[in-house]
Amino acid sequence: MPKLTIGVDVPWVTSWSGEPVLGVAPCPSIDGGLAIGQALSPGQGEPLFASNHLFRQRKSVRELGCPMCGEPTADGDRWSQTARWSTAAEVRAKGLGAWLPADFRDDRPLLDAGAIAPMHRACAERARTACPHLAALPGQALTAFPAAWIVVPLTVEARPHAVYANVPQRGVAAVTFLQLIGVPDDAGG
């Protein structure tokens, strides 16, 4: 297999087979909150194109860093291939309504980017050909990402290994990924 270059042949956010999941710990990608951690060894093993690295995904969404090259994106150069138009009602129906401002009408349009931060246009074009997962998606149109957005933490209940059967094992919420919702201008609220 030829040497793959991260950010060119393989998206920066891609997880590699040499990056095992480590468990729950405080994570700087969410200001020290509890998150599922993963080893940081990009380039080790084989790229897992359909799997985002947990830390790099959270960092790219928080900082609006390009998932392809890893560099910051700028206003006017943020594009999504995977985002889909939605409404506030649909976001609320997914159980994410607590993250929306209460005054958002149900019919307010939102751009649900899921777990994929927007890319630079040049990187998005390259990703369509370099990433087998993105290339296989049915929709190939690029959508400009709005200048405002909401970040939603997606969590799982993490439980410690049972040491004693008679000791209650309380779970804690641990962040897995961050979801990104674009908020286009809408004077109507």
NORLINKA-V712580 format. One record per backbone hydrogen bond with DSSP energy under -1.0 kcal/mol. NH is the residue of the N-H (numbers start at 1). CO is the residue of the C=O. Records with the same first field share a line. If there is no record, write none. Layout:
BEGIN
NH = CO, CO
END
This chain:
BEGIN
7 = 10
8 = 5
9 = 5
10 = 5
12 = 68
13 = 67
14 = 11
15 = 51
17 = 46
18 = 44
19 = 16
22 = 37
23 = 37
25 = 35
27 = 33
30 = 27
31 = 28
32 = 27
33 = 30
35 = 25
36 = 175
37 = 23
39 = 20
44 = 41
48 = 15
51 = 48
53 = 13
57 = 53
58 = 54
59 = 55
60 = 56
61 = 57
62 = 58
63 = 59
65 = 60
66 = 71
70 = 66
73 = 64
77 = 74
79 = 119
80 = 143
84 = 112
86 = 110
88 = 108
89 = 106
91 = 87
92 = 88
93 = 89
94 = 90
95 = 92
96 = 91
99 = 96
100 = 97
104 = 101
108 = 105
110 = 86
111 = 182
112 = 84
113 = 180
116 = 113
119 = 79
124 = 120
125 = 121
126 = 122
127 = 123
128 = 124
130 = 126
131 = 127
135 = 131
136 = 132
137 = 134
143 = 80
145 = 78
150 = 181
152 = 179
154 = 177
156 = 174
158 = 172
167 = 164
172 = 158
174 = 156
175 = 34
176 = 154
179 = 152
180 = 114
181 = 150
182 = 111
183 = 148
189 = 186
END
